[in-house]
Amino acid sequence: MQNGCADDHVASSSLHPAGVGKDGRVGLRLSSWADRLRASFFLVPMTAVFVAVGAGLLSVAIDSRLDPDQTELPLGVGSTVESARALLGTIAGATITFAGIAFSISLLLIQLASSQYSPRVTHTLFRDPFNKWVMATVMGTFTYCLIVLRSVRSPLQEGGQAVIPNLSVAIAVVLGIITVLAIVALIDHNAHAMDVSEILDRVTRETVAQIRKEWQPLDVEAAATGRARPPHFVTEAVVCFDRSGWVQQIDTDALLRCDPRAASIVVNTYPGRFAVEGTALCSISVPLQDSVAVEAQIRAATVIGKTRTMQQDVSYGLRQVVDVALRALSPGVNDPTTAQDAIFRATVILAELLRHQPPPEVQERKGGGWLVLPEAPTHRDLIGLGFDEIRRAAASQPTVCTYLLEALRLLRPSADATDGAAAIPEQAGLVVTGCEAAGPLPADFDAVRRAHRSRF
């Protein structure tokens, strides 16, 4: 058996095995970069700075063509050299101060959300477009004022003629007012954004949208037959990870094409799993002839990053909501109402997952052989992810146990046509058993038992 775990770090971008194009890999990288840009707090303000530079130069150029003696501006916005400089300097100074306030507010919210709810919910705060556009407005106004201020000249300077861009100064005043209003709107927006229901709703909406994008609607007939059984074969070669990190994406199309021979490939990871350098990425049923090229192709089909994302890992949104529920049930917080909110948000996500078909575990490769993804989640796995940890943390709280039973009842119709159908009553039984083992008062446990009987 050949071992692909040798220390051979090869630049995959320069290797293109026969019959394999690089379009899939380029698309995978572009998708990864696009996701990073959507989460970036820098791109939109940076773009606004460049736009403001262009707008400032354009408005100054227009001003230079206007005759100040014949051009009347509304609302008496004409100014002198001194007043124009003072006004532009004041607006620029105020907006950069507002920028500091806006940054401080955003970072404070991220810190509070991380400590109070879960570090993983900050993922959605970074993507909030409102915060980015406010920062863009502030930075754009500051840059615009600097560009216009540079063009203001007194008669004593070079040229001997005063340059007062009245139109540009008027635009700066308008932008200054808009910036003040934007900062007020930012404070109002972020005050509401810290509401746990708002955070959970944002995570839920993003997760549901990603599920509909990545997974196909449930095929009832295919679900009834169950997942295809992976073929058995002897491992002849192993390809290992060349670096550590979170698996963000796997290009299955590239893996289906990576070796023209009739080879079966078992991928030992899945988006959302952690990769450790030197451990097996996949096993192959035939010895590798061009091992360097094929290993590079397989590694290039797997995107590894520093954090989890929801690009292909649709369960990550469910993980975030479950984490909020666990934090609410921790002894230091003890907030059953927040746990209730998180439990039912998790139910919404799980219902959507159960209405869609997980990626196939076994796919036939062109020319023979198979691509096997044994780590792909099943509906049963997802139900366990949504309820196992919460019911253990809630065992000593009969009221939260009742919330769990109600959530499982609501989820039951969506699970009936899937391999998770049996998991719903099992989870309900475990909720009751765990509550009984926690030793609540008889009256409290009777309430949980009655809730179970009425629903199951």
Secondary structure, DSSP 4 states (H G I P E B T S, - for coil): -EEETSS----GGG---TT--SHHHHHHHHHHHHHHHHT-SSHHHHHHHHHHHHHHHHHHHHHHTS-TTT---GGG----HHHHHHHHHHHHHHHHHHHHHHHHHHHHHHHHHHHHT-GGGHHHHHT-HHHHHHHHHHHHHHHHHHHHHHH-B-TTSTTSS-B--HHHHHHHHHHHHHHHHHHHHHHHHHHHHTSHHHHHHHHHHHHHHHHHHHSEEP-HHHHHH-PPPPPP----EEEE-SS-EEEEEE-HHHHHHS-SSS--EEE---TTSEE-TTSEEEEESS--SSHHHHHHHHHHTEEEESS--SSS-THHHHHHHHHHHHHHHSTTT--HHHHHHHHHHHHHHHHHHHTEEPPPSEEEPTTS-EEE-TTSPPHHHHHHHHHHHHHHHTTT-HHHHHHHHHHHHHHHHHHTTSTTTTHHHHHHHHHHHHHHHH---HHHHHHHHHHHHHH-
